[in-house]
Amino acid sequence: MKLTSILKPIAVVSAAAMVIGAAGCSDTSWSFKTSNKTLTNGEWIYYTYSAYSSAISKVEEDNYDGKDIATRTIEDKTGEKWIEDEAKKTAGAHLTVEKLVADYKVEIDEAEIKTYQSQYQHYYEMAKDFYEKLGVSETSFMDINVRYPYASNKLFEYIYSEEGPKAVKSDEIKKYFTDNYTDYYYISYPLTNTDDDGNTTDLDSDSIDKAKIVLSECADLFNEGKSIEDVEAKYKEGFETTSVPSSSNCAVLEDTTIGDDLKKEISALSEKSATVKTIDKVMYVFYKGDINAKAEKLDDKENADVTKGDVLYKMKNEEYKQYLEDEQAKLQFDTNEACLSKYPVSRTISIVTAD
């Protein structure tokens, strides 16, 4: 598992009921707990800070400093109440994942977690003074940002594995992939020049004709079954350059950030075919690859553009989110009101907005 895949939990439950048991107690070192997991006071503080950041994003105001967020209205609540509720929801989501990991006996590799923690440590170090002022220790930070998403990913993998309670077979993943993904590649060649002053002028007719000839030759190579390497060699030769302005991907086309006009041209192509089109003064070579050939590489983690795990995530992440919400709605846990009283949302806002 790559570190980048654990920086966020696979799903964050954003709306679920919480059943809270009062636990009057002078020990403020913990905030919420079940028989499987205890969240520290630092984790509660971190979740209030995270919720504060979410609340700020909901205020559509330039250069907003957040100082009066507590009295703003957010989704029919005061900002302070919204932040508190959001922090509690996120804490409940955390506890839910840990409970399900324990219930299903999902294997958690502590050595692997330590490796990720060592790679992620610099994120804490970069803002150590701030986190210490808030009251968020490195241990609490790592539990939220490394262990929790790692556990969520492992839970997801188990639930939808071929031995899991919501098993997805390999053939189902491949079918979803071939039905929904597109393998594409394109080269873009601008038909304009921009000078040092930012002025843009159209290429002359000879340059445009040359571009059409070279790009058509590139498209012809694709249609003859030649490789991308062959096509790029032709481009470099034709334009006497060492670089090719290209882009490639294997993805659900609708989810990509390329323009709608580009999506339309790629969608219209037959597999293993290429064409040349001009869109908004840019000439393109578009190529659609063989999605079935890509499907055969899904198990090859070293060479696959998309892995089976990537496709499974695309297939089941929304379902997984809903499953966690449903489980969180049933979750029973203890709340340490003494901790929440000692570290209220108002304290977090005060520290974050201090000049």
C-alpha positions as CSV (number, residue, x, y, z in Angstrom):
1,M,0.0,0.0,0.0
2,K,1.4,3.4,-1.0
3,L,1.7,6.1,1.7
4,T,-0.5,8.4,-0.4
5,S,-3.3,5.9,-0.2
6,I,-3.5,6.3,3.6
7,L,-3.4,10.0,3.9
8,K,-7.2,10.0,4.1
9,P,-9.6,7.3,5.2
10,I,-11.3,5.5,2.3
11,A,-14.6,7.1,3.5
12,V,-15.4,9.7,6.0
13,V,-18.8,9.5,7.5
14,S,-20.3,12.9,7.4
15,A,-23.8,12.3,8.7
16,A,-24.7,9.6,11.2
17,A,-26.4,9.4,14.6
18,M,-24.3,8.9,17.7
19,V,-25.5,7.2,20.8
20,I,-23.6,8.8,23.7
21,G,-23.3,7.4,27.2
22,A,-22.4,10.0,29.8
23,A,-19.3,9.3,31.7
24,G,-18.7,11.9,34.5
25,C,-15.1,11.7,35.4
26,S,-12.2,14.0,36.3
27,D,-9.7,12.2,34.1
28,T,-9.6,14.4,31.0
29,S,-6.9,12.4,29.1
30,W,-9.5,10.7,27.0
31,S,-12.6,11.9,25.1
32,F,-14.6,9.0,23.6
33,K,-14.2,5.2,24.0
34,T,-15.6,1.8,23.2
35,S,-14.3,-1.5,24.4
36,N,-12.1,-1.6,21.4
37,K,-10.8,2.0,21.2
38,T,-10.1,5.0,23.3
39,L,-9.7,8.4,21.7
40,T,-7.4,10.9,23.5
41,N,-8.2,14.4,24.5
42,G,-5.8,15.4,21.7
43,E,-7.8,13.6,19.2
44,W,-11.0,15.4,20.2
45,I,-9.1,18.7,19.9
46,Y,-7.8,17.7,16.5
47,Y,-11.3,16.9,15.3
48,T,-12.6,20.3,16.6
49,Y,-9.8,21.9,14.6
50,S,-10.6,19.9,11.5
51,A,-14.3,20.8,11.9
52,Y,-13.4,24.5,12.3
53,S,-11.5,24.3,9.0
54,S,-14.6,22.8,7.4
55,A,-16.8,25.5,8.8
56,I,-14.5,28.2,7.5
57,S,-14.8,26.7,4.0
58,K,-18.6,27.1,4.2
59,V,-18.3,30.9,4.7
60,E,-18.2,32.4,1.3
61,E,-16.3,35.5,2.2
62,D,-13.0,36.7,0.8
63,N,-10.2,36.9,3.4
64,Y,-12.4,35.7,6.2
65,D,-10.4,35.4,9.4
66,G,-12.7,33.0,11.2
67,K,-12.8,34.9,14.5
68,D,-16.5,35.1,14.7
69,I,-17.2,31.7,13.3
70,A,-18.8,30.6,16.6
71,T,-21.7,33.0,16.0
72,R,-22.1,32.5,12.3
73,T,-25.0,30.4,11.0
74,I,-24.0,27.2,9.3
75,E,-26.7,24.8,8.1
76,D,-29.2,26.3,10.6
77,K,-26.9,26.0,13.6
78,T,-24.5,28.4,15.2
79,G,-21.0,27.9,14.0
80,E,-19.9,26.7,17.4
81,K,-22.6,24.0,17.5
82,W,-21.9,22.9,13.9
83,I,-18.2,22.5,14.7
84,E,-18.9,20.5,17.8
85,D,-21.4,18.2,16.1
86,E,-19.1,17.7,13.2
87,A,-16.2,16.9,15.5
88,K,-18.3,14.3,17.3
89,K,-19.4,12.7,14.1
90,T,-15.9,12.4,12.9
91,A,-14.8,10.9,16.3
92,G,-17.7,8.5,16.0
93,A,-16.6,7.5,12.5
94,H,-13.2,6.8,13.9
95,L,-14.6,4.6,16.6
96,T,-16.8,2.8,14.1
97,V,-13.9,1.7,11.9
98,E,-12.0,0.5,14.9
99,K,-15.0,-1.5,16.2
100,L,-15.5,-3.2,12.8
101,V,-11.8,-4.0,12.5
102,A,-12.0,-5.7,15.8
103,D,-15.4,-7.5,15.0
104,Y,-14.1,-8.8,11.7
105,K,-10.6,-9.6,13.1
106,V,-9.1,-7.6,10.3
107,E,-5.3,-8.0,10.4
108,I,-3.5,-4.8,11.2
109,D,0.3,-4.8,10.6
110,E,1.8,-2.6,13.3
111,A,5.2,-2.7,11.7
112,E,3.6,-1.3,8.5
113,I,1.9,1.4,10.5
114,K,5.2,2.4,12.0
115,T,6.8,2.7,8.6
116,Y,4.0,5.0,7.5
117,Q,4.4,7.0,10.7
118,S,8.1,7.6,10.1
119,Q,7.3,8.8,6.5
120,Y,4.5,11.0,7.8
121,Q,6.3,12.5,10.8
122,H,7.5,15.6,9.0
123,Y,3.9,16.7,8.6
124,Y,3.7,16.9,12.3
125,E,7.1,18.5,12.7
126,M,6.2,21.2,10.2
127,A,3.5,22.5,12.6
128,K,4.7,21.1,15.9
129,D,4.5,24.4,17.8
130,F,0.9,24.9,16.6
131,Y,-0.2,21.4,17.5
132,E,1.4,21.5,20.9
133,K,-0.3,24.8,21.6
134,L,-3.6,23.2,20.7
135,G,-2.8,20.1,22.8
136,V,-2.4,17.6,20.0
137,S,0.5,15.3,20.6
138,E,2.3,13.4,17.9
139,T,0.7,10.2,19.1
140,S,-2.8,11.6,18.7
141,F,-1.8,13.1,15.3
142,M,-0.5,9.8,14.0
143,D,-3.5,7.8,15.3
144,I,-5.8,10.1,13.3
145,N,-3.7,10.6,10.2
146,V,-2.0,7.2,9.8
147,R,-3.6,4.4,11.9
148,Y,-7.2,5.4,11.3
149,P,-7.1,5.6,7.5
150,Y,-4.8,2.5,7.4
151,A,-7.4,0.6,9.4
152,S,-10.2,1.9,7.2
153,N,-8.4,0.8,4.1
154,K,-7.8,-2.6,5.5
155,L,-11.4,-2.9,6.6
156,F,-12.5,-2.0,3.1
157,E,-10.2,-4.5,1.5
158,Y,-11.4,-7.3,3.8
159,I,-15.1,-6.5,3.4
160,Y,-15.0,-6.7,-0.4
161,S,-12.3,-9.4,-0.7
162,E,-13.4,-12.7,-2.2
163,E,-13.5,-14.1,1.4
164,G,-15.3,-11.0,2.9
165,P,-18.9,-10.5,3.9
166,K,-19.6,-8.4,0.8
167,A,-17.3,-10.3,-1.6
168,V,-16.6,-9.0,-5.0
169,K,-15.3,-11.5,-7.5
170,S,-12.3,-10.9,-9.8
171,D,-14.5,-11.3,-12.9
172,E,-16.9,-8.6,-11.5
173,I,-14.1,-6.2,-11.1
174,K,-12.8,-6.8,-14.6
175,K,-16.3,-6.4,-16.1
176,Y,-16.8,-3.1,-14.3
177,F,-13.4,-2.0,-15.6
178,T,-14.1,-2.8,-19.2
179,D,-17.6,-1.3,-19.0
180,N,-16.6,2.0,-17.4
181,Y,-13.0,2.8,-18.0
182,T,-11.3,4.3,-21.1
183,D,-7.7,4.0,-22.0
184,Y,-6.6,7.1,-23.9
185,Y,-3.7,9.1,-25.0
186,Y,-3.4,12.4,-26.8
187,I,-0.8,14.8,-28.2
188,S,-1.7,18.5,-28.3
189,Y,-0.1,21.0,-30.6
190,P,-1.0,24.7,-30.3
191,L,-1.8,26.6,-33.5
192,T,-0.8,29.9,-31.9
193,N,2.4,31.6,-30.7
194,T,2.7,33.8,-27.6
195,D,5.4,36.3,-27.4
196,D,7.3,37.6,-24.3
197,D,4.7,40.3,-23.8
198,G,1.8,37.8,-23.7
199,N,0.5,38.6,-27.2
200,T,-0.9,35.7,-29.1
201,T,-0.9,35.3,-32.8
202,D,-2.0,32.5,-35.1
203,L,0.6,30.2,-36.8
204,D,1.1,30.9,-40.5
205,S,-0.5,28.5,-43.0
206,D,2.7,26.7,-43.7
207,S,3.3,25.9,-40.0
208,I,-0.3,24.7,-39.7
209,D,0.0,22.5,-42.8
210,K,3.2,21.0,-41.4
211,A,1.5,20.3,-38.1
212,K,-1.3,18.5,-39.8
213,I,1.1,16.3,-41.8
214,V,3.2,15.3,-38.8
215,L,0.2,14.7,-36.5
216,S,-1.6,12.7,-39.2
217,E,1.5,10.5,-39.5
218,C,1.4,10.0,-35.8
219,A,-2.3,9.0,-36.0
220,D,-1.5,6.6,-38.9
221,L,1.1,4.9,-36.8
222,F,-1.4,4.3,-34.1
223,N,-3.9,2.9,-36.6
224,E,-1.2,0.6,-37.9
225,G,-0.8,-0.9,-34.4
226,K,2.4,0.9,-33.6
227,S,3.4,1.8,-30.0
228,I,3.3,5.1,-28.2
229,E,7.1,5.1,-28.3
230,D,6.9,4.8,-32.1
231,V,4.4,7.7,-32.3
232,E,6.4,9.9,-30.1
233,A,9.6,9.2,-32.1
234,K,7.7,10.3,-35.2
235,Y,6.6,13.5,-33.4
236,K,10.1,14.4,-32.3
237,E,11.5,13.8,-35.7
238,G,8.8,15.8,-37.5
239,F,9.0,18.8,-35.2
240,E,12.7,18.5,-34.5
241,T,12.2,18.5,-30.7
242,T,13.1,16.3,-27.7
243,S,9.8,16.5,-25.9
244,V,6.2,15.5,-26.7
245,P,3.2,17.5,-25.2
246,S,1.2,14.4,-24.4
247,S,-1.2,13.1,-21.8
248,S,-2.4,9.6,-21.1
249,N,-4.7,8.0,-18.6
250,C,-6.8,4.9,-18.0
251,A,-9.9,6.1,-16.1
252,V,-13.6,6.6,-16.0
253,L,-13.7,9.4,-18.6
254,E,-16.4,11.4,-16.9
255,D,-14.2,11.7,-13.7
256,T,-11.2,13.1,-15.5
257,T,-10.4,16.9,-15.6
258,I,-9.9,17.1,-19.4
259,G,-12.3,19.3,-21.3
260,D,-15.7,18.1,-22.5
261,D,-14.8,18.6,-26.1
262,L,-11.8,16.3,-25.6
263,K,-14.0,13.7,-23.8
264,K,-16.4,13.8,-26.7
265,E,-13.7,13.1,-29.3
266,I,-12.2,10.3,-27.3
267,S,-15.5,8.7,-26.6
268,A,-16.4,8.7,-30.3
269,L,-13.3,6.7,-31.2
270,S,-13.2,3.0,-31.7
271,E,-10.7,1.1,-29.6
272,K,-7.2,0.8,-31.0
273,S,-7.8,3.8,-33.3
274,A,-6.6,7.4,-33.6
275,T,-7.7,10.6,-35.2
276,V,-6.6,14.2,-35.7
277,K,-8.9,17.0,-34.5
278,T,-8.6,20.7,-34.0
279,I,-10.3,22.2,-31.0
280,D,-10.0,25.9,-30.0
281,K,-6.8,26.5,-32.0
282,V,-5.1,23.4,-30.7
283,M,-4.5,20.4,-33.0
284,Y,-4.7,17.0,-31.3
285,V,-3.9,13.4,-32.0
286,F,-6.5,11.3,-30.0
287,Y,-6.0,7.6,-29.4
288,K,-8.2,5.1,-27.6
289,G,-6.5,2.0,-26.4
290,D,-7.6,-1.6,-25.9
291,I,-9.4,-1.7,-22.6
292,N,-9.6,-5.5,-22.6
293,A,-5.8,-5.7,-22.8
294,K,-5.6,-3.3,-19.9
295,A,-8.0,-5.5,-17.9
296,E,-5.6,-8.4,-18.2
297,K,-3.0,-6.4,-16.3
298,L,-5.1,-5.4,-13.4
299,D,-3.4,-8.1,-11.2
300,D,0.0,-6.8,-12.2
301,K,0.7,-4.2,-9.5
302,E,4.1,-3.3,-11.0
303,N,3.0,-2.7,-14.6
304,A,-0.7,-1.9,-14.4
305,D,-1.9,1.7,-15.0
306,V,-4.9,0.8,-12.9
307,T,-4.9,-1.9,-10.2
308,K,-7.7,-4.2,-9.2
309,G,-7.8,-2.3,-5.9
310,D,-8.3,1.0,-7.7
311,V,-11.3,-0.4,-9.6
312,L,-12.8,-2.0,-6.5
313,Y,-12.5,1.4,-4.7
314,K,-14.3,3.1,-7.6
315,M,-17.0,0.4,-7.6
316,K,-17.7,0.2,-3.8
317,N,-16.5,3.4,-2.1
318,E,-20.0,5.0,-2.0
319,E,-21.5,1.7,-0.7
320,Y,-18.8,1.5,1.9
321,K,-19.5,5.1,3.1
322,Q,-23.2,4.1,3.5
323,Y,-22.2,1.0,5.4
324,L,-20.1,2.9,7.8
325,E,-22.9,5.4,8.3
326,D,-25.3,2.6,9.1
327,E,-22.9,1.0,11.5
328,Q,-22.1,4.4,13.2
329,A,-25.8,4.9,13.8
330,K,-25.9,1.8,15.9
331,L,-22.6,2.5,17.7
332,Q,-22.7,2.8,21.5
333,F,-19.8,4.5,23.2
334,D,-18.8,6.6,26.2
335,T,-18.2,10.3,26.2
336,N,-16.0,12.0,28.7
337,E,-17.9,15.2,29.3
338,A,-15.1,16.5,31.6
339,C,-12.7,16.3,28.6
340,L,-15.1,18.1,26.3
341,S,-15.8,20.8,28.9
342,K,-12.1,21.4,29.4
343,Y,-11.4,21.5,25.7
344,P,-14.4,23.2,24.1
345,V,-14.8,24.4,20.6
346,S,-14.4,28.0,21.8
347,R,-10.9,27.1,23.0
348,T,-9.9,25.8,19.7
349,I,-11.2,28.8,17.8
350,S,-9.4,31.1,20.2
351,I,-6.0,29.4,19.7
352,V,-6.4,29.1,15.9
353,T,-7.4,32.8,15.5
354,A,-5.0,34.2,17.9
355,D,-2.9,37.0,16.4
